[in-house]
Amino acid sequence: MNKKIPDTVRDVMSRDCYRVTGLTSITNLAQGLALHRLPGAPVVDASDRLIGFISEQDVMGSVLDSIYNDHEAPLVRELMRQDVLTTTPNKSISDLAQEMLGAKPKIYPVVEQQRLVGIVTRRDILMALLTIRRH
């Protein structure tokens, strides 16, 4: 079987990705991140437009605080970051790999016409680079 060599983000992104809304509780978010083994998740509105991003690191303190003080954890909208680094499905693998060098996010929402169409992780890009290298 002749597999296509990945060239763009579209070739390696996860289309059916875990996402939350601003009204999701931090507890539900934390459970979802653990279940999907993700370091963070895109936050979308009712039309699936990207409005933010929230990571495990963003919520850890709030979860601890809610345990110690025995109160309900806040909602995602209270802790999410609105300045989100994104990519497009047509970006080349090598260009995104260059952008991911250094202290950049481990996961990028993939956006097309302001709508979330998937996510791509450093691991996805690294695996794509290894595939390209073998050919």
C-alpha positions in Angstrom: 0.0 0.0 0.0 1.4 3.3 -1.0 0.8 5.9 1.7 0.8 9.6 0.8 3.8 11.5 2.2 2.5 14.2 4.5 3.0 17.7 3.1 0.5 20.0 4.9 -1.1 20.2 8.3 -4.3 18.8 6.7 -2.5 15.5 6.1 -1.7 14.9 9.8 -4.3 16.9 11.9 -7.0 15.3 14.0 -10.3 16.3 12.6 -12.6 14.9 15.2 -10.9 16.7 18.1 -11.8 17.2 21.7 -13.2 20.8 22.3 -15.1 22.6 25.0 -17.2 25.7 25.3 -16.8 28.6 27.7 -19.6 27.1 29.8 -17.8 23.8 30.4 -16.8 23.3 34.0 -13.1 23.0 34.8 -13.8 19.6 36.4 -15.4 18.3 33.2 -12.5 19.8 31.2 -9.9 18.1 33.3 -11.7 14.7 33.0 -11.9 15.2 29.2 -8.2 16.1 28.9 -7.3 13.0 30.9 -9.6 10.8 28.9 -8.2 12.1 25.5 -4.6 12.3 26.9 -4.3 15.9 25.7 -2.4 18.8 27.3 -5.1 21.3 26.4 -8.2 21.9 24.4 -9.6 24.5 22.0 -12.6 26.5 23.3 -15.4 27.2 20.7 -18.7 29.0 20.6 -22.0 27.5 19.4 -20.9 27.9 15.8 -17.6 26.1 16.3 -15.6 29.3 16.0 -12.4 29.3 18.0 -12.7 31.7 21.0 -9.9 30.5 23.2 -7.6 27.7 24.4 -7.3 26.1 27.9 -4.5 23.9 29.1 -3.9 21.5 32.0 -1.5 24.1 33.4 -4.2 26.8 33.2 -6.6 24.8 35.4 -4.4 22.9 37.8 -4.4 25.7 40.4 -8.2 26.1 40.3 -8.8 22.4 40.7 -6.5 22.3 43.7 -8.2 25.4 45.2 -11.6 23.9 44.7 -10.5 20.7 46.5 -8.9 22.5 49.4 -11.7 25.0 49.9 -14.5 22.5 49.0 -16.2 24.7 46.4 -17.2 24.3 42.8 -14.4 24.8 40.2 -14.9 27.8 37.8 -16.0 27.6 34.2 -13.6 27.4 31.3 -14.4 31.0 30.1 -13.0 32.3 33.4 -9.6 30.7 32.9 -9.1 30.3 29.1 -6.6 32.2 27.1 -8.0 34.3 24.3 -4.7 34.9 22.5 -4.3 31.6 20.8 -1.6 30.5 18.4 -3.3 28.7 15.5 -2.5 27.2 12.2 -4.3 26.5 8.9 -4.8 23.2 7.2 -2.7 24.4 4.2 0.4 25.3 6.2 3.4 23.1 5.2 4.6 20.6 7.8 8.1 22.1 7.7 6.9 25.6 8.2 4.8 24.6 11.3 7.8 22.6 12.6 9.9 25.7 12.5 7.2 27.7 14.3 6.9 25.0 17.0 10.6 25.2 18.0 11.2 26.6 21.4 8.7 27.3 24.1 5.6 27.2 21.9 2.4 25.3 22.6 2.4 21.5 22.2 -1.0 21.6 20.5 -2.3 24.0 17.8 -5.9 24.5 16.9 -6.3 24.3 13.1 -8.7 27.0 11.9 -10.3 27.6 8.5 -12.6 30.6 7.9 -12.6 31.2 11.7 -13.9 27.8 12.4 -12.1 25.0 14.2 -11.5 22.2 11.8 -9.0 20.1 13.8 -5.9 20.1 16.1 -2.3 19.2 15.4 0.3 18.4 18.0 4.1 18.5 18.1 4.0 14.7 18.1 1.9 14.8 14.8 4.4 17.1 13.2 7.4 15.1 14.5 6.0 11.8 13.1 5.3 13.6 9.8 8.9 14.8 9.6 10.2 11.3 10.3 7.9 10.0 7.4 9.2 12.7 5.1 12.8 11.8 6.1 12.4 8.2 5.2 11.3 9.0 1.6 
